[in-house]
Amino acid sequence: MSATISPAAVKTLRDRTNAPMMACKSALTEANGDMEKAVEIIRSRFKDAVVKFGEREAAEGRIATHVDNAKKVGVILELRCESAPVTKSEQFIALANFLAREAAENNLDSVEALLAHPKATEKITETVGLIRENMKPARLARLSGGVQGSYIHHDGTTGVLLQAEGDKADDQVLRDVCMHVVARNPLYGRREDVPAAVIDKEKEIARAHIDADPKNKSKPANILEKITEGKLNTWFGDNVLVEQAFVKDDTRKVGDVLKAAGLTLVKFVRYKVGEKSS
């Protein structure tokens, strides 16, 4: 004889698993009212959902970050799903934040390491079972040392994790610089981060432009070299973070903003959903 399933029991199972009410009632009915067995049934169904939805394309997603300056660690993560509405759901946002925090706290510095972490896979399985969509971490970066800051654009699709050297983390300045990186998308952090081959190519382009201008034909070599350096400096100002004009005050360079706060840039990581890693 089947056990009578009370609304209180259904609510208890829902509170424990976050599964839909009807799924909880079905599991309790199948378990003949045994709460622990019903929990296992729900978990099994979540796992089945991961297998069922795992081959679907996950082209949407959001960026999450976790920074702990007491432990000198930060993580940025791209989590993918199938549909745009899911990226705004509480469960998906909570999953992204949970995975970023787990990676930061457990020294997980790659997607592979994250997916080998039992708490992470359990949470992914649970959320897939609830939302019924494929979900997977696509990229992850973990930075350790120095002081760190982060910023996520309001739609969740772009985020930045930034690392600097300094005695004290100025959270507002770090956040503002990260916001600048989201807006301006610099190619490099510092001039010394630019590969020599890239600099050589930009010099070649600058010289070609100079040679193509008839007004430069009679100018001496030292003047032409200064013009080349000027063009190269303009390129640095457009593409190197510390040399860009700060978006909140274009009379100052980003490097000067950091310096005023007692900070020196080390590196940054910028993720936009769907972009390939460089």
C-alpha positions as CSV (number, residue, x, y, z in Angstrom):
1,M,0.0,0.0,0.0
2,S,1.4,3.4,-1.0
3,A,2.2,5.9,1.7
4,T,0.3,9.1,1.8
5,I,2.6,12.0,0.8
6,S,1.9,15.1,2.8
7,P,2.6,18.6,1.6
8,A,5.0,19.1,4.5
9,A,7.1,16.2,3.3
10,V,7.1,17.6,-0.3
11,K,8.3,20.9,1.1
12,T,11.0,19.3,3.2
13,L,12.3,17.5,0.1
14,R,12.2,20.6,-1.9
15,D,14.1,22.5,0.7
16,R,16.8,19.8,0.7
17,T,17.2,19.4,-3.0
18,N,15.8,22.6,-4.7
19,A,13.9,20.3,-7.0
20,P,10.5,21.3,-8.4
21,M,7.5,20.5,-6.2
22,M,6.1,17.9,-8.6
23,A,9.4,16.2,-8.9
24,C,9.6,16.0,-5.1
25,K,6.2,14.5,-4.9
26,S,7.0,12.0,-7.6
27,A,10.2,11.0,-5.8
28,L,8.5,10.6,-2.5
29,T,5.8,8.5,-4.1
30,E,8.4,6.3,-5.7
31,A,10.2,6.0,-2.4
32,N,7.0,5.2,-0.6
33,G,7.5,8.2,1.7
34,D,11.2,7.4,2.6
35,M,12.8,10.8,2.7
36,E,16.4,9.7,2.3
37,K,15.5,7.4,-0.6
38,A,13.6,10.2,-2.2
39,V,16.7,12.4,-2.0
40,E,18.7,9.8,-3.8
41,I,16.1,9.5,-6.5
42,I,16.2,13.3,-7.0
43,R,20.0,13.2,-7.2
44,S,19.9,10.3,-9.7
45,R,17.5,12.2,-11.9
46,F,19.7,15.3,-11.8
47,K,22.6,13.1,-13.0
48,D,20.4,11.7,-15.7
49,A,19.6,15.3,-16.8
50,V,23.4,16.1,-17.1
51,V,23.8,13.2,-19.5
52,K,20.6,14.0,-21.4
53,F,21.4,17.7,-21.9
54,G,25.2,17.5,-22.0
55,E,25.5,17.3,-25.8
56,R,23.4,20.4,-26.4
57,E,25.2,23.5,-27.5
58,A,25.9,26.0,-24.7
59,A,26.4,29.3,-26.5
60,E,25.0,31.7,-23.8
61,G,26.5,32.3,-20.4
62,R,27.9,34.8,-17.9
63,I,31.1,35.7,-16.2
64,A,31.7,35.4,-12.4
65,T,34.6,36.5,-10.2
66,H,35.7,35.9,-6.7
67,V,38.3,37.9,-4.9
68,D,39.7,37.4,-1.4
69,N,42.5,39.9,-0.7
70,A,43.0,38.5,2.8
71,K,44.2,35.3,1.1
72,K,45.7,37.2,-1.9
73,V,43.7,35.2,-4.5
74,G,41.2,35.8,-7.2
75,V,39.3,33.8,-9.9
76,I,37.4,34.7,-13.1
77,L,35.2,32.1,-14.7
78,E,33.0,31.9,-17.8
79,L,30.0,29.6,-17.3
80,R,28.0,28.6,-20.4
81,C,24.3,27.6,-20.8
82,E,21.9,27.2,-23.7
83,S,19.5,30.1,-23.5
84,A,19.7,33.8,-22.6
85,P,16.9,33.8,-20.0
86,V,18.8,31.2,-18.0
87,T,21.8,33.5,-17.6
88,K,19.6,35.8,-15.5
89,S,18.2,33.1,-13.3
90,E,19.0,33.1,-9.6
91,Q,20.1,29.4,-9.8
92,F,22.5,30.0,-12.7
93,I,24.0,33.1,-11.2
94,A,24.5,31.3,-7.9
95,L,26.2,28.4,-9.6
96,A,28.6,30.7,-11.4
97,N,29.5,32.5,-8.1
98,F,29.8,29.2,-6.3
99,L,32.2,27.7,-8.9
100,A,34.4,30.9,-8.8
101,R,34.6,30.8,-5.0
102,E,35.4,27.0,-5.0
103,A,38.2,27.5,-7.5
104,A,39.6,30.4,-5.5
105,E,39.5,28.6,-2.2
106,N,40.7,25.2,-3.4
107,N,43.6,26.2,-5.6
108,L,41.8,25.1,-8.8
109,D,43.4,26.9,-11.8
110,S,41.8,25.2,-14.8
111,V,38.4,24.0,-16.0
112,E,39.7,20.4,-15.8
113,A,40.7,20.9,-12.1
114,L,37.3,22.4,-11.4
115,L,35.4,19.5,-13.0
116,A,37.5,17.1,-10.9
117,H,36.3,18.8,-7.8
118,P,33.4,16.9,-6.2
119,K,31.6,19.9,-4.8
120,A,31.7,21.7,-8.1
121,T,30.4,18.7,-10.2
122,E,27.7,18.1,-7.6
123,K,26.5,21.7,-7.8
124,I,26.5,21.7,-11.6
125,T,24.5,18.4,-11.6
126,E,22.0,19.9,-9.2
127,T,21.5,23.1,-11.2
128,V,21.3,21.2,-14.5
129,G,18.6,19.0,-13.0
130,L,16.7,22.0,-11.8
131,I,16.8,24.2,-15.0
132,R,17.0,21.3,-17.5
133,E,19.7,22.9,-19.7
134,N,23.3,22.0,-20.5
135,M,25.7,24.0,-18.3
136,K,29.5,23.9,-18.3
137,P,32.5,26.1,-17.3
138,A,34.2,27.2,-20.5
139,R,37.2,29.2,-19.1
140,L,38.8,29.8,-15.8
141,A,41.8,31.9,-14.6
142,R,43.2,32.0,-11.0
143,L,45.6,34.7,-9.9
144,S,47.5,34.7,-6.6
145,G,49.5,37.3,-4.9
146,G,49.4,41.1,-4.7
147,V,46.1,42.9,-4.4
148,Q,43.2,42.2,-6.7
149,G,40.0,43.7,-7.9
150,S,37.2,42.7,-10.3
151,Y,34.2,44.0,-12.2
152,I,31.3,42.4,-14.0
153,H,29.3,44.4,-16.6
154,H,25.7,44.7,-15.6
155,D,24.5,42.1,-18.2
156,G,27.0,39.6,-16.9
157,T,28.6,38.9,-20.2
158,T,31.9,40.7,-19.7
159,G,34.1,40.7,-16.6
160,V,37.7,41.5,-15.5
161,L,40.0,40.3,-12.8
162,L,43.0,42.6,-12.2
163,Q,46.1,42.0,-10.1
164,A,48.4,44.8,-8.8
165,E,51.3,45.3,-6.4
166,G,50.8,47.6,-3.4
167,D,50.5,47.7,0.3
168,K,46.8,48.1,0.4
169,A,43.9,47.2,-1.9
170,D,41.9,50.3,-2.9
171,D,38.8,48.5,-3.8
172,Q,37.1,51.4,-5.6
173,V,40.2,52.2,-7.7
174,L,40.7,48.5,-8.6
175,R,37.0,48.3,-9.5
176,D,37.1,51.4,-11.6
177,V,40.2,50.2,-13.5
178,C,38.5,46.9,-14.1
179,M,35.5,48.8,-15.4
180,H,37.8,50.7,-17.7
181,V,39.2,47.4,-19.1
182,V,35.6,46.2,-19.8
183,A,34.9,49.4,-21.7
184,R,38.2,49.9,-23.6
185,N,39.4,46.3,-24.0
186,P,43.2,47.0,-24.0
187,L,45.3,44.4,-25.7
188,Y,48.1,44.5,-23.1
189,G,48.6,45.6,-19.6
190,R,52.0,47.2,-19.7
191,R,54.4,48.2,-22.5
192,E,56.8,45.4,-21.5
193,D,54.0,42.9,-22.0
194,V,53.8,43.7,-25.8
195,P,55.8,41.1,-27.8
196,A,58.8,42.4,-29.7
197,A,57.3,41.1,-32.9
198,V,54.2,43.2,-32.4
199,I,56.2,46.3,-31.8
200,D,58.3,45.6,-34.9
201,K,55.2,45.2,-36.9
202,E,53.7,48.5,-35.7
203,K,57.0,50.3,-36.4
204,E,56.9,48.9,-39.9
205,I,53.3,50.1,-40.4
206,A,54.3,53.6,-39.1
207,R,57.3,53.8,-41.4
208,A,55.1,52.8,-44.4
209,H,52.7,55.6,-43.6
210,I,55.5,58.1,-43.2
211,D,57.1,57.0,-46.5
212,A,53.7,57.3,-48.3
213,D,53.4,61.0,-47.3
214,P,55.3,63.3,-49.8
215,K,55.9,65.9,-47.1
216,N,58.3,63.6,-45.4
217,K,60.6,63.0,-48.4
218,S,63.0,65.8,-47.5
219,K,63.1,65.3,-43.8
220,P,66.3,64.0,-42.2
221,A,66.5,60.4,-40.7
222,N,66.5,61.6,-37.1
223,I,63.2,63.5,-37.6
224,L,61.6,60.6,-39.4
225,E,62.6,58.3,-36.4
226,K,61.0,60.7,-34.0
227,I,57.8,60.7,-36.1
228,T,57.9,56.9,-36.0
229,E,58.3,56.9,-32.2
230,G,55.4,59.3,-31.9
231,K,53.1,57.0,-33.9
232,L,54.3,54.0,-31.9
233,N,53.5,55.9,-28.6
234,T,50.1,56.7,-30.0
235,W,49.5,53.0,-30.6
236,F,50.7,52.2,-27.0
237,G,48.2,54.8,-25.7
238,D,45.4,53.1,-27.6
239,N,46.2,49.5,-26.8
240,V,48.2,49.3,-23.5
241,L,46.1,49.6,-20.3
242,V,48.4,51.7,-18.1
243,E,48.9,54.2,-21.0
244,Q,45.3,54.6,-22.0
245,A,43.3,57.7,-21.0
246,F,41.2,56.7,-18.0
247,V,37.5,56.5,-18.9
248,K,36.3,58.3,-15.8
249,D,38.9,61.1,-16.2
250,D,40.5,61.4,-19.6
251,T,43.1,63.9,-18.3
252,R,44.8,61.0,-16.5
253,K,46.3,57.8,-17.7
254,V,45.3,54.5,-16.0
255,G,48.8,54.0,-14.8
256,D,48.7,57.3,-13.0
257,V,45.4,56.5,-11.4
258,L,46.9,53.3,-10.0
259,K,50.0,55.0,-8.9
260,A,48.1,57.6,-6.9
261,A,46.5,54.7,-5.0
262,G,49.9,53.2,-4.3
263,L,49.4,50.4,-6.8
264,T,51.3,49.1,-9.8
265,L,49.7,46.9,-12.4
266,V,50.8,43.2,-12.6
267,K,48.3,41.8,-15.1
268,F,44.6,41.5,-15.9
269,V,42.3,38.9,-17.4
270,R,39.2,40.0,-19.4
271,Y,36.5,37.5,-20.4
272,K,33.6,38.1,-22.7
273,V,31.1,35.3,-23.1
274,G,31.7,33.4,-26.4
275,E,35.2,34.8,-27.1
276,K,38.0,32.4,-27.6
277,S,40.9,32.5,-25.2
278,S,44.0,34.3,-26.5
